[in-house]
Amino acid sequence: MLIGEILLLVFVFVIAGFLGVELISKVPSQLHTPLMSGTNAISGITIVGAISATAVALHTEGMASNVCGFVAIVLATINVIGGYLVTDRMLGMFKKKGDGKK
């Protein structure tokens, strides 16, 4: 990869990070649960992308790309599972104490 391409990718990553922080800090607390549910669905797409990238990396000779692909799959899976657990816990706060018990 050329130095210019790497710098462009780092620049896009940094801008996306700043944009994400700004957007999340402006969201009212009442909207966090619905937004988190939608974000979990998008994060599921990240797993598909990580699997696709790993499949391409398996056809290369470098071991580093295989390891990076595996780590990407693991981290994306942890992100999705953790997001669903947090969403479930947040939605549990809005249930009445008598609901679900018979």
Backbone as numpy.savetxt, mean C-alpha at the origin, in Angstrom:
# Nx Ny Nz CAx CAy CAz Cx Cy Cz
20.74 1.23 -15.84 19.91 2.40 -15.84 20.80 3.64 -15.84
20.39 4.61 -16.56 21.15 5.85 -16.61 20.90 6.67 -15.35
21.85 7.53 -15.03 21.74 8.39 -13.84 20.52 9.30 -13.95
20.24 9.80 -15.14 19.08 10.67 -15.35 17.77 9.96 -15.04
17.66 8.70 -15.44 16.45 7.93 -15.15 16.28 7.70 -13.66
17.37 7.41 -12.99 17.30 7.18 -11.54 16.90 8.47 -10.82
17.49 9.58 -11.22 17.13 10.86 -10.60 15.67 11.21 -10.84
15.15 10.92 -12.02 13.75 11.17 -12.32 12.85 10.32 -11.43
13.19 9.05 -11.26 12.40 8.16 -10.40 12.44 8.61 -8.95
13.60 9.03 -8.46 13.71 9.53 -7.09 12.89 10.81 -6.93
12.94 11.69 -7.92 12.17 12.92 -7.89 10.67 12.64 -7.81
10.18 11.72 -8.63 8.76 11.36 -8.60 8.39 10.76 -7.25
9.26 9.92 -6.69 9.00 9.32 -5.39 8.89 10.37 -4.30
9.80 11.34 -4.29 9.79 12.39 -3.27 8.55 13.27 -3.41
8.21 13.64 -4.62 7.01 14.46 -4.84 5.75 13.69 -4.41
5.68 12.40 -4.73 4.52 11.60 -4.30 4.44 11.51 -2.79
5.57 11.42 -2.13 5.58 11.38 -0.67 5.06 12.67 -0.06
5.54 13.81 -0.56 5.06 15.11 -0.07 3.57 15.29 -0.35
3.13 14.90 -1.53 1.72 15.03 -1.89 0.86 14.16 -0.99
1.30 12.95 -0.71 0.56 12.06 0.17 0.42 12.61 1.57
1.48 13.17 2.11 1.42 13.75 3.45 0.46 14.94 3.48
0.53 15.77 2.47 -0.37 16.93 2.41 -1.83 16.50 2.30
-2.11 15.53 1.47 -3.50 15.08 1.30 -4.05 14.44 2.56
-3.30 13.59 3.19 -3.77 12.89 4.38 -3.95 13.86 5.54
-3.09 14.85 5.66 -3.21 15.79 6.77 -4.44 16.68 6.64
-4.98 16.83 5.44 -6.14 17.68 5.22 -7.47 16.93 5.33
-7.45 15.61 5.50 -8.68 14.81 5.55 -9.28 14.87 6.96
-10.58 15.20 7.08 -11.20 15.18 8.41 -11.28 13.76 8.97
-11.32 13.65 10.28 -11.28 12.33 10.92 -12.51 11.48 10.57
-13.64 12.08 10.23 -14.83 11.31 9.89 -14.67 10.55 8.57
-13.76 10.97 7.74 -13.58 10.33 6.44 -12.45 9.31 6.39
-11.73 9.13 7.49 -10.58 8.24 7.45 -10.98 6.80 7.17
-12.06 6.30 7.78 -12.46 4.90 7.58 -12.86 4.62 6.14
-13.75 5.42 5.52 -14.08 5.13 4.11 -12.88 5.26 3.19
-12.03 6.25 3.44 -10.85 6.41 2.59 -9.88 5.25 2.76
-9.77 4.74 3.99 -8.87 3.62 4.23 -9.37 2.36 3.50
-10.68 2.16 3.47 -11.22 1.01 2.75 -10.91 1.10 1.26
-11.07 2.29 0.70 -10.74 2.46 -0.71 -9.25 2.30 -0.98
-8.44 2.77 -0.06 -7.00 2.63 -0.20 -6.57 1.18 -0.13
-7.24 0.38 0.68 -6.91 -1.05 0.75 -7.18 -1.74 -0.57
-8.23 -1.35 -1.25 -8.51 -1.93 -2.56 -7.41 -1.56 -3.55
-6.95 -0.33 -3.49 -5.86 0.10 -4.38 -4.57 -0.62 -4.02
-4.35 -0.84 -2.72 -3.14 -1.55 -2.29 -3.14 -3.00 -2.78
-4.32 -3.57 -2.96 -4.39 -4.91 -3.53 -3.82 -4.94 -4.94
-3.99 -3.85 -5.66 -3.42 -3.76 -7.00 -1.90 -3.73 -6.92
-1.38 -3.18 -5.82 0.07 -3.15 -5.61 0.63 -4.56 -5.54
-0.12 -5.47 -4.92 0.33 -6.87 -4.84 0.42 -7.47 -6.24
-0.59 -7.18 -7.06 -0.57 -7.71 -8.44 0.63 -7.16 -9.20
0.92 -5.87 -9.00 2.10 -5.28 -9.65 3.39 -5.88 -9.16
3.47 -6.16 -7.85 4.68 -6.76 -7.29 4.87 -8.18 -7.82
3.79 -8.91 -7.95 3.88 -10.28 -8.49 4.32 -10.23 -9.95
3.75 -9.29 -10.71 4.14 -9.16 -12.12 5.62 -8.78 -12.27
6.06 -7.84 -11.44 7.47 -7.43 -11.51 8.40 -8.57 -11.11
7.98 -9.37 -10.13 8.79 -10.50 -9.71 8.84 -11.57 -10.80
7.72 -11.76 -11.50 7.71 -12.74 -12.59 8.68 -12.33 -13.70
8.74 -11.06 -13.99 9.70 -10.57 -14.99 11.12 -10.74 -14.47
11.31 -10.47 -13.17 12.65 -10.55 -12.58 13.16 -11.99 -12.55
12.27 -12.96 -12.50 12.70 -14.36 -12.47 13.40 -14.76 -13.77
13.12 -14.05 -14.85 13.74 -14.37 -16.13 15.07 -13.66 -16.32
15.47 -12.87 -15.35 16.78 -12.22 -15.42 17.78 -13.06 -14.63
19.03 -12.73 -14.77 20.07 -13.52 -14.10 20.42 -12.98 -12.73
19.97 -11.79 -12.38 20.37 -11.17 -11.12 19.56 -11.68 -9.95
20.24 -12.03 -8.88 19.56 -12.49 -7.67 18.95 -11.32 -6.90
19.54 -10.15 -7.04 19.04 -8.97 -6.31 17.62 -8.62 -6.75
17.32 -8.73 -8.04 15.97 -8.41 -8.51 14.96 -9.42 -7.98
15.35 -10.67 -7.85 14.45 -11.68 -7.28 14.15 -11.39 -5.81
15.16 -11.02 -5.07 14.99 -10.70 -3.65 14.14 -9.45 -3.48
14.41 -8.43 -4.30 13.61 -7.19 -4.22 12.15 -7.46 -4.56
11.90 -8.31 -5.54 10.53 -8.66 -5.89 9.82 -9.39 -4.77
10.52 -10.32 -4.13 9.92 -11.04 -3.00 9.62 -10.10 -1.84
10.54 -9.19 -1.55 10.32 -8.22 -0.47 9.14 -7.31 -0.81
9.01 -6.93 -2.08 7.89 -6.08 -2.50 6.56 -6.80 -2.29
6.50 -8.09 -2.60 5.27 -8.86 -2.40 4.94 -8.95 -0.91
5.94 -9.23 -0.09 5.71 -9.35 1.35 5.24 -8.03 1.95
5.89 -6.93 1.61 5.51 -5.63 2.16 4.13 -5.19 1.69
3.80 -5.43 0.42 2.47 -5.07 -0.08 1.39 -5.90 0.61
1.67 -7.17 0.87 0.70 -8.02 1.57 0.50 -7.56 3.00
1.58 -7.22 3.69 1.47 -6.71 5.06 0.66 -5.41 5.07
0.87 -4.56 4.09 0.14 -3.30 3.99 -1.36 -3.54 3.84
-1.74 -4.46 2.97 -3.16 -4.73 2.74 -3.81 -5.36 3.97
-3.17 -6.37 4.54 -3.74 -7.04 5.72 -3.85 -6.07 6.89
-2.80 -5.30 7.13 -2.84 -4.32 8.22 -3.91 -3.28 8.00
-4.08 -2.84 6.77 -5.12 -1.85 6.47 -6.50 -2.38 6.74
-6.76 -3.63 6.35 -8.08 -4.22 6.61 -8.30 -4.43 8.11
-7.28 -4.80 8.84 -7.43 -4.97 10.29 -7.73 -3.64 10.97
-7.04 -2.59 10.57 -7.30 -1.28 11.16 -8.70 -0.79 10.79
-9.11 -1.00 9.54 -10.45 -0.59 9.12 -11.51 -1.34 9.91
-11.32 -2.63 10.09 -12.28 -3.43 10.87 -12.36 -2.93 12.30
-11.23 -2.62 12.87 -11.21 -2.11 14.24 -11.90 -0.74 14.34
-11.65 0.11 13.37 -12.30 1.42 13.38 -13.81 1.30 13.20
-14.25 0.41 12.32 -15.69 0.21 12.15 -16.32 -0.41 13.38
-15.56 -1.22 14.11 -16.05 -1.80 15.35 -16.34 -0.76 16.41
-15.70 0.36 16.35 -15.94 1.44 17.31 -17.33 2.06 17.13
-17.90 1.94 15.94 -19.20 2.55 15.67 -20.37 1.60 15.93
-20.11 0.36 16.29 -21.17 -0.59 16.58 -21.69 -0.37 17.99
-22.98 -0.63 18.15 -23.56 -0.55 19.49 -23.12 -1.77 20.30
-23.10 -1.63 21.58 -22.62 -2.72 22.45 -23.49 -3.95 22.34
-24.79 -3.82 22.10 -25.70 -4.96 22.03 -25.74 -5.65 20.69
-25.15 -5.06 19.65 -25.20 -5.64 18.30 -24.33 -6.88 18.23
-24.84 -7.90 17.55 -24.06 -9.11 17.32 -24.16 -10.13 18.42
-24.75 -9.79 19.55 -24.85 -10.77 20.65 -26.31 -11.22 20.76
-26.49 -12.51 20.63 -27.85 -13.07 20.75 -27.86 -14.19 21.74
